[in-house]
Amino acid sequence: MSINISDIDVFVLSYNREDFIINTLRSILSQSICPNIITVFDNGSTDSTIEQINKLGEKRIKIIKASSNNSVMWNYKRAINSAISKYTILFHDDDIIHYQYLEHVLVTLNKFDNIGLVCSGMHPSKKPESIKMKRLIYKYNLFKDDVGLASKAYYGFPINFSSSVYRTDLLKTSKFENEKFQKISDRPFLFDIAKKGGSVLLTGKYIFYRKHQGQDSNNIKSGPYENHLIELHKKYYSILKDGGSMDRFIFYSNLKYYLKVESAKLKIDDFSFYELKTFRKLSLNKSEVFIIDILYFFRMYLLIKVYRYLLRLFHT
C-alpha cells in the first residue's frame, strides 16, 4: 500500500514568531505536494503570531493554542501525543522549506517501506526567504542503523534535525533525554530512532535554516553547557566506535577540534582540563588518545572540512 500526503501529520511548533511564521507557512503551502492540513501548536504566544496566521485566511491551517507559555518540550510532547498518521513531521516556525521537500519525502517513504526516519541537508541563512530555490535532483543516503547517520553528523554534514520525518510509532515510544543533553537532545533522539528503524538522509539543501537573534540555539547563556556537550561526544563515540574504520577515523580526527571550538565558546580557561575530562568520560585508552593527538597535530580535521566544502560546492 503506497504512502501519500494524508499519511503524514504536518505540525509546526511555534511561540512568538510574528516576524517569521508566515513565510514558513507559505513555504509549506507552496509544496509541490501540499498537505491537506497544517497544524500549528502555539505555545501561548503573546505577540501577533496567531493574528498573522488568521490573516492568511487559509482553511488548511489549524491552530491549537495554549493559555500560557510552557516549555519547548511540553509543546513537543503535546504535538507528538496528537499524531495519528503513520508518519509525523515537526517543523520549526522560522525556517523556509524547499518546495520539493514533501514530494521527495513521499518518494522516499514509498521506496523504503517502513523506514524509521527521513531527514535532509540544510542551508543556514539570515534571510532564507530571499534565496532563490533551484530544482533539486533526488539524492539520498540509506542507513540501516544509527552509525551512518551519526557518522555524517560528526563528519560535519549539515543535517537539519528540526524538520525530520518520523515513523509515528517510533516517535511516540522514543524519549528525549533532556537532563543529559539539554537543548541538543534532538541529535541523540534521531540516532535512537535511526537505530530502531533505519534512516534516509536526503542530501540536498531542503531546509533553509534561519539564523536570527531570537534563536535559543545561539544563546550560549542558556546552554548547552560543558557536561551536555561531553555527553553528546560520548553518545557519538558509543555509536561510531562500533562502526567501520572510516567512522572511527572521522571521530578521532574531529574530537579535539570540536573540543577546542567548544572551550572557546564556553570561555573555558583550562582547555587541557576540559580535554582530559572528556577523554575520561569517554573511557578512551592510551592508544586512542595517541591517535587523536597525532591526527590533530596533522590537522586532519581541516582536510575533512575542505573535502566537505568541495562536495557541497559541486553538489547540484
HELIX and SHEET records of a PDB file:
HELIX    1   1 ILE A    5  ASP A    7  5                                   3    
HELIX    2   2 ILE A   21  LEU A   29  1                                   9    
HELIX    3   3 THR A   49  LEU A   56  1                                   8    
HELIX    4   4 VAL A   72  SER A   82  1                                  11    
HELIX    5   5 TYR A  101  LYS A  111  1                                  11    
HELIX    6   6 PRO A  128  SER A  130  5                                   3    
HELIX    7   7 ASP A  146  TYR A  155  1                                  10    
HELIX    8   8 THR A  168  THR A  173  1                                   6    
HELIX    9   9 ASN A  178  PHE A  181  1                                   4    
HELIX   10  10 GLN A  182  ILE A  184  5                                   3    
HELIX   11  11 ASP A  186  GLY A  197  1                                  12    
HELIX   12  12 ASP A  216  ASN A  218  5                                   3    
HELIX   13  13 ILE A  220  SER A  222  5                                   3    
HELIX   14  14 GLU A  226  LEU A  240  1                                  15    
HELIX   15  15 SER A  245  LYS A  265  1                                  21    
HELIX   16  16 PHE A  271  LEU A  282  1                                  12    
HELIX   17  17 LYS A  286  PHE A  297  1                                  12    
HELIX   18  18 MET A  300  LEU A  313  1                                  14    
SHEET    1   A 8 ILE A  61  ILE A  64  0                                        
SHEET    2   A 8 ILE A  38  ASP A  42  1                                        
SHEET    3   A 8 ILE A   8  SER A  14  1                                        
SHEET    4   A 8 TYR A  87  HIS A  92  1                                        
SHEET    5   A 8 ILE A 159  ARG A 167 -1                                        
SHEET    6   A 8 LEU A 117  SER A 125 -1                                        
SHEET    7   A 8 SER A 199  ARG A 210  1                                        
SHEET    8   A 8 ILE A  96  ILE A  97 -1                                        
SHEET    1   B 8 ILE A  61  ILE A  64  0                                        
SHEET    2   B 8 ILE A  38  ASP A  42  1                                        
SHEET    3   B 8 ILE A   8  SER A  14  1                                        
SHEET    4   B 8 TYR A  87  HIS A  92  1                                        
SHEET    5   B 8 ILE A 159  ARG A 167 -1                                        
SHEET    6   B 8 LEU A 117  SER A 125 -1                                        
SHEET    7   B 8 SER A 199  ARG A 210  1                                        
SHEET    8   B 8 TYR A 140  PHE A 143 -1                                        
END                                                                             
